[in-house]
């Protein structure tokens, strides 16, 4: 299958790399092609011609800023008739894209930056016109980039705020743990490694062993031990409340962006 990645920024480049590793034929586009020349070493074709890349592709992936999606779709409208177009842009609804290209078949996907290492949750929703066979094909493509999970489109703003932003939230926690390690005498390298590996391992306990977060916590915590001392200190600050508020505020922001873009096209 030939895939065109329109807009090879950080996410777009990661998608191109993941797909080429999985055996797809990939073309990536960017206005300044010199910034993605390194992709050629992996076997990715590089061009600034969005129309040509789209016309030669069986599947098109749009990876641009939300405000640019509509103009990109207008540019390639003639080349995507009857083809599947996957958008990884936040806040842009399928109906909004169908207004520009009614004859294309759209899939809306929300990955996060861990797509770089093919570990992203690939939350997606689809055009009502997709057949089961085409949906299976889309799922197979997304499996090359992470873990696909189909959701209802009204959930996508919340998915954006949680899944899309989660690496940033976790990085704040990871940075705090690293500096805490420095304070108690560890080297920065050891503190960072310890905290990052703990995140990886905790995720695997949940995803591969079926443990819940509270089960993992209880497995670590013993009466009168070191962990309970640390947990009691954490309870002094509203950490859980703050994280929940952050996700809620980010969800509302995603909705506002969508509403603003749609109002601007009325």
Buried (B, 14 or more C-beta within 10 A) or exposed (E): BBBBBBBBBEBBBBBBBBBBBBEBBBBBBBEEBEEBEEBEEEEBBBBEEBBBBBBBBEBBBBBBEBBBBBEBBEBBBEBBEEBBBBBBBBBBBBEBBBEBBEEBBBBBBBBBBBBBEBBBBBBBBBBEEBEEEBBEBBBEBBBBBBEBBBBEBEBBBBBBBBBBBBBEBBEEEBEEBBEEBEEEEBEEEEBBBEBBEEBEEBEEBBEEEEBEEEEBEEEBBEEEEEEEEEEEEEEEEEEEEEEEEBBEEBBEBBBEBBEEBBEEEE
